[in-house]
Structures are given as structure tokens and as C-alpha cells.
Amino acid sequence: MFSTRIINGFFAFFAALIVSCNGFKVDRLLTKESPYEKYLHAIESSDIRDYAMVFDWKQEGIEVLKTQLNVDLPYTEVTYFDPKTPKAQLWRYEVEEGSQISIWVNAFSDNITSFFIDVFDVIPGEEFKRIHYAEDSGYVNYEVKSSGIHALRIQPELFRGGALELQINYQGILAFPIPGKTSRNIDSFWGDPRDGDARKHEGIDVFAPRGTPVLAVTDGRISRVGNNRLGGKVVWLFDSKRGYSQYYAHLDSQAVSPGQRIAEGDTIGFVGNTGNAITTAPHLHFGIYKTRRGAVNPLPFVLDRRSLEPLARADTAGVGRMGIVAASLANIRTQPGTHSSKLGGFERSTLLQMEGKTHGWYRVSLPDGRKGYIHEGLANSIDEPLGKIEINPQTIIKTAWEEGESLSGNLFTGEARIWGTFENQYFVETPLGLRGWINAD
């Protein structure tokens, strides 16, 4: 990751070839493919398909899927892509059934107008299934069908790059059933104990004055109107589009009939405390049931959208550059915040690749490939070498941290500049411009 990539005189030729219209005539034929797949097939059919840069671009899109970096939603970050280096970025995040995920990517520069946004379902066993992608914009919006882990990959075309802002947000796919209230007004949640912990709560409760209208959370058909011991006066609304039934219980009265077609926002009844809620204050019990599966947690379905604080363009400072730990000892964490677990403690001058920034935290990559977050006050980008070291023909230089080629010989002798350290090794630059790793002993 930290080795130098040599860009030769064919750079401009390649760039012109890749972005020319000839590379995209295939779009009209492969309408069912994602933009990423179309582009991949285009370059694999071009005259430059055997060049190392094309191979590196393809491999980067595959290798980045191994990234073990989880972010909590909502999430926002500024990141940077070097146009000279084939690069992709990946963020994993947890999703819950009933959520709607919105991904928005805003380029800060015109040079990154061509990039690919792909969303994968991470199947146990580290298999990846592409489930969504952006077509002609930097926006993806989708409903979550089942809970799990999703992964977002962003990768520019060859020779494209620049800074961009990423936002990943979520909200429920359904409206809220009580007017003037939101998910922040829920008083009892899924799984709360009931009847001395003999059973668990299979819904959410929202307290409101008796007679408050209860609204349909989506379009559908009234499948049942009745009265039972637990729920009292109840209404069942079936959403045929998604295959869910919504259950409204403890109503004071019902305002619909079986078989009636309902639009989102229609009044289907009024808040009460009938059934086993007779001793409690008036409230709505709201549940969701999936055909052939039973009750599911309704909370993700009705969550209100969380606000995201935008990132300033000034946050791009340092992003995309090499950096070092600036404190005598600094923790790198798995999430951007002191509440998260530690990836480890790292000494001053530890080399970092500063890949992104989110609200005062750099997202960094270590030389061994591990990724995490370090507070901006504990890291600096580097413009000048930290020092110098004499190397001789017997000095072994590794071009990459773990799997790099080992080099030695007279060509690399002389005074090398030190740019950082990691696990008792120096990252150096030889007089001829080769960058790599040597033992610090």
C-alpha cells in the first residue's frame, strides 16, 4: 500500500483512451449489468487490457472487499482518491429489516465525475452479493429486506480521482402511526418483558391521549377488525406490496371495515386502553407480522431520519496523504470515538495512510493493512522526512510491508530519507526515489 507506483509516459495516452466514448459503446448492449461491470468489460475488451494498471484496478476492486471496517449509521466522511493510483474504499454497516438506506456521494472536484457506487450483502463466510448500485448519479436509496451486514464500495474509473463527501443515512420505510409523534416518543420496545417475563413484547407502545387518531402507516387493505383478550379492539392492515401485516391494538374504537382499501395516513381507529391495557394509560400497541414468519421488530420500520452534520471542505486537509502518529503513544480505534474498542496503541512516528476524515477523526490504514480511526490531534500529515539513514549494498529493502519484493545492491546505497516507522522498521526513500522498508537495527 505504501510502495511507490511508477507512472510512465503512457499515462496521458491511457487516460485519453479510457475516458473516450469508444470504451462505453457497450453500455447500450449490457443494460442489465451494473455500471461497474460495464466498465470492467469495456477495459477488458480494449487495447490496454494487459497493462499492469488495468490489472491493479481490477484487483483493487476485489481485494478491498476484505476490508474489516464497520461504521455506525448515520455516517459521514470526506475521503480522497489519487488519480495516479487505482484505489477503492469499502465501508461495512449493520442494517435492520424495515430500514431504508440512503447513500449520497458528492464530489468536491470535477476530476472524479466518473466513479462507481456498489452495495453488497455480506453473506456469512465472507461472500459478497451485489444488491444495489448507482446508475448515473452519486445517490443510492433502497429498502432493507432482511437484517445483516451490507458493504459499500466506491471506486473511480482509471485515472480519475479527487476528494468527495460520503453520507450514509437510514430511516424507516413506513410512516409513524400517531400524528405529531415520531419514533422518539416510543415508550415500550420490542422484547420488553411482559407478564412477569413469561413472554416478550412483540411490538412497540406509543402513549397518547384517548381519542387520538391512529393512522395507517402505508397503503393496504384491512384484513381484520375485531376484539380479543390481549389487544382489545384491534385492526389488521395488510401491505400486499411488501408482504407485511400491521397490527393496531388497544384501540378505543375502530374506524374501518374488513376488505376496505386504505391509503397511508388514513384514520383506522382511535387511541384507547382496551384489552389487557385496561389498567394503563391510553396508548397504541403497534406490531408487524411477516407472512409465514410471524412477528418482527417494528422499530426499524418507523424510525425517523437522523440529521447529519455536513463536513466542511476544510476537512479534506491531510486526507489522501501519508501521515504519522504525532503523540508519544496514541490509540487507534475501531470506530471514530473514544467509546469504541482499541485496535492498539502505536508509538510516535508510526506510519499511517490517512484515507478519510469524519468529525475530527482520521480513518487510517496501517502498513499491515489494518484500518481504524485516530483523533486528528494525534496524527499529522508529513511533508518532510523525519531523518536520514545510511544504507549499503547489503541492506535489504522490501517494496511493500508483507509481500513486497526484496531488493538490495549498489543502486540503493547512500543516504536514505526516513518517512515513518512500523514494528521496528523504517519506511525510507533511497537517493534514486525507491520507497520501501528496512530494518531499524
Secondary structure, 3 states (H helix, E strand, C coil): CCCCCCCCCCHHHHHHHHHCHHHHHHHHCCCCCCHHHHHHHHHHCCCCCCCHHHHHHHHHHHHHHHCCCECCCCEEEEEEECCCCCCCEEEEEEECCCEEEEEEEEECCHHHCCEEEEEEEEECCCEEEEEEECCCCCEEEEECCCCEEEEEEEEECCCCCEEEEEEEEEEECCCCCCCCCCHHHCCECCCCEECCCCEECCCEEEECCCCCEEECCCCEEEEEEEEECCCEEEEEEEECCCCEEEEEEEEEEECCCCCCEECCCCEEEEEECCHHHCCCCCEEEEEEEECCCEEECCHHHHCCCCCCCCCCHHHHCCCCEEEEECCCEEEEECCCCCCCCEEEEEECCEEEEEEEEECCEEEEECCCCCEEEEEHHHEEECCCCCEEEEECCCCCEECCCCCCCEECCHHHCEEEEEEEECCCEEEEECCCCCEEEEECC
